[in-house]
């Protein structure tokens, strides 16, 4: 079955056909390393990791090139370093290290290349020079600006009117701009901020040009997939397209644009500006990375994801069930792990991970009921193969369930607390504990003689 992806550029689902099946190329806008990444940032990491794994599965591991950049020069970085009283380099190194630990805990594969903006100043300057030479950019008062009127296609990608674009870009209209929509490619740096020598004096690049230059260096002028969060469509991706196509004489830039929806928390988009941010690190102190990953894949990537405890409890419960079934057939060595068609069909339909998980549960149900050894082997092989593309079920079941054993101890503690509350006639607290456990899929049964037993809802 062909792979279908929703393409933001055409606003419809399209069959994915790579330019060169032996070199499938994907660029995803990465992290700006100034603060610990939050669960909103985790979503594209997980979504595009699944797409990367799926592409590797289809075209072969050595035939997929995934580039995810690190933005290590940015005004937000400069401001955060100043506020922390640490050097810019210390801040970006420390944040990048923590970022890599978080991404690994979410079981994301390392991209083929992870370029850093500060290591691509040469190509950035070169691209700006090309844009100036072709009259798509101009120099004014120490800045180089992209001229939006020079590109008749500007605005088509995001489908915004000119007024919306100007308002959306939140440009403070500097007097040196020829048009209020023009955006910065290069700006001057005072001595206390990072800067590089350029034909326009000592300065630093704007954010948008970084991605255009890095994708050009690592993937070429035209490549297959460009990904990122919905919030990047305008202005970031609109500007990337303008810069790259104009610098490359009108050659197409990325052919398929894939955007993930937001993560919400408490009914609002999770964002630093809203103040409802939960960092990946905070979540990892509560649940294993595999649970966080599974929880996120319970929603389709184009739907908003509401981060709730109920979700993570469901995810943990599901993974426990999968690992328990795998432990029961642990001594059966599958000769070959064959990818289940049902799971593959779901993923090929625009990465329909909720449907893929439903299909995976059907295989689990069949495995739990299977009696025939050969059938058990086949189903175990299917679960493990699907796990390699979804990015879970790869741990030793015993190790995983030992972690779940800690959970059993925790459940016992909660049951004791509930019994104590009942003795004190604090029924509100007793009910709260019962509800908390019920949300996690743990059902209580009060037995005669004051004993309480628990079981998992299946
Ligand atoms: Zn970008």
Boltz pocket constraint, residues with backbone or C-beta under 6 A from the ligand:
constraints:
  - pocket:
      binder: B
      contacts: [[A, 28], [A, 29], [A, 30], [A, 207], [A, 208], [A, 211], [A, 236], [A, 240]]
      max_distance: 6.0
